[in-house]
């Protein structure tokens, strides 16, 4: 089994493309990315090191059937973690958002996922500076940092690859001790 599991939720496919880009950059150290709506809790828990990603939909929501998706996603998966013990798991989160159209909910999904995993004992890594973004509020912010990598494919796509490279350089030593 690969050392790092990569799981994502998606609406338009952008998050899937970022997950695939991350997996390609990690090479043999990562498993093929899996849509969270198409996996089991056991498969998710089989990894001790995970990278998870999600877009933020509408007014700061995780993707799921209530947001209009035709298949389950993070909204349906997170409740499955209720009895899970994530102690010993190291998780890094990336999120996609639109800082101009949704300036008050920019990458909220990062914060929602962070809180869900932290409440179950996971060690969360991969904080990312808020400098260079233009938004009003986010559940994903703690001090001067996002709780994971924030990406805006609508307004800053030219910065994505460099941000991913810098973030992976930061988190890979902690995911592959």
Beta strands, then each sheet from edge to edge (+ up, - down):
strand 1: 4-8
strand 2: 34-35
strand 3: 49-55
strand 4: 90-96
strand 5: 123-125
strand 6: 128-129
strand 7: 141-142
strand 8: 145-146
strand 9: 149-151
sheet 1: 2+ 1+ 3+ 4+ 5+
sheet 2: 2+ 1+ 3+ 4+ 9+
sheet 3: 6+ 8- 7+
end
